[in-house]
Amino acid sequence: MLFQLGIPYEYERVCDGTAAPGRLRPDFSFVTDDGDLIVWEHLGMLSQPDYKRGWDWKREWYQVNGFSEGSTLFTSTEDSETGLDSAKLKETANAIKDLLG
């Protein structure tokens, strides 16, 4: 979808912490014209407790390192009951595209 929409991205690009130590590899990363980083994490297994705990830790890490949900941190979800919402994915992709200029 990102390719089809003409949105340049990197898959699992290294993201080093600036305020909190550590290194993550977000699913998708985007760089604005100003050099700011936007990340998109796809959360496909939140119904599993270990995965959910891991995401809670990552979310906190992102926040401490200056990422803000809806502006520099985006997420998408899916599960075995509701599946993947393609319209919501496209909405998120277009929001990121708008931020990239």
C-alpha atoms as one frame of an Amber mdcrd trajectory, in Angstrom:
protein
   0.000   0.000   0.000   2.813   2.418   0.845   4.459   1.734  -2.497   1.144
   2.153  -4.353   0.571   5.497  -2.640   4.085   6.670  -3.517   5.186   6.952
   0.113   8.934   6.411   0.589   9.693   4.255   3.636  12.291   2.038   5.236
  11.412  -1.331   6.725  12.835  -2.045  10.201  15.244   0.897  10.133  17.285
   1.230  13.327  15.920   3.874  15.686  18.297   4.819  18.515  16.997   6.377
  21.711  18.049   9.917  22.512  16.492  10.369  25.972  16.016   6.711  26.941
  18.736   4.291  25.934  18.061   1.479  23.577  17.455   0.707  19.962  14.255
  -0.325  18.217  13.453  -1.350  14.678   9.987   0.022  13.911   8.053  -1.781
  11.204   8.041   1.262   8.924  10.002   4.514   9.131   9.547   7.709   7.172
  11.763  10.800   7.071  10.249  14.241   6.563  11.870  16.917   4.400  13.131
  18.466   7.664  14.797  15.178   8.635  12.283  14.266  11.346  11.486  10.600
  11.820   7.946   9.190  11.731   7.367   5.543  12.646   4.520   3.111  12.072
   4.245  -0.039  14.154   1.874  -2.808  13.139   0.545  -4.589  16.217  -0.686
  -7.938  15.022  -0.731  -9.955  18.233  -1.979  -7.686  21.012  -4.230 -10.478
  22.283  -1.082 -12.307  23.476  -0.017 -11.075  26.942   3.757 -11.153  26.278
   3.347  -9.258  23.011   1.081  -6.698  24.738   3.651  -6.168  27.522   6.349
  -5.703  24.895   4.251  -3.112  23.095   3.521  -1.264  26.352   7.288  -1.031
  26.939   7.922   0.124  23.353   5.170   2.756  23.543   6.731   4.191  26.699
  10.182   4.144  25.054   8.837   6.013  22.038   7.161   8.622  24.264  10.299
   9.198  26.359  12.271   9.598  23.142   9.946  12.303  21.839   7.557  10.375
  19.604   3.926  11.393  19.822   1.014   9.195  18.804  -0.796  10.589  15.791
   2.056  12.839  14.673   5.346  10.927  14.763   4.120   7.529  15.991   1.374
   5.625  14.216   0.017   2.156  14.886  -2.250  -0.337  13.204  -3.758  -3.499
  14.620  -5.330  -6.755  13.597  -6.545  -9.842  15.367  -8.130 -13.179  14.592
 -11.650 -11.870  15.275 -11.702  -8.556  13.419  -8.867  -9.105  10.951  -7.172
  -6.226   9.195  -9.079  -3.043   8.374  -7.777  -1.966   4.941  -9.647   1.339
   5.045  -8.017   2.220   8.383  -4.581   1.268   7.008  -5.092   3.541   4.015
  -6.249   6.348   6.312  -3.068   5.993   8.388  -0.874   5.837   5.279  -2.480
   9.000   3.898  -2.032  10.805   7.234   1.668   9.975   7.105   1.856  11.039
   3.455   0.348  14.412   4.393   3.014  14.887   7.079   5.779  14.085   4.625
   4.623  16.903   2.354
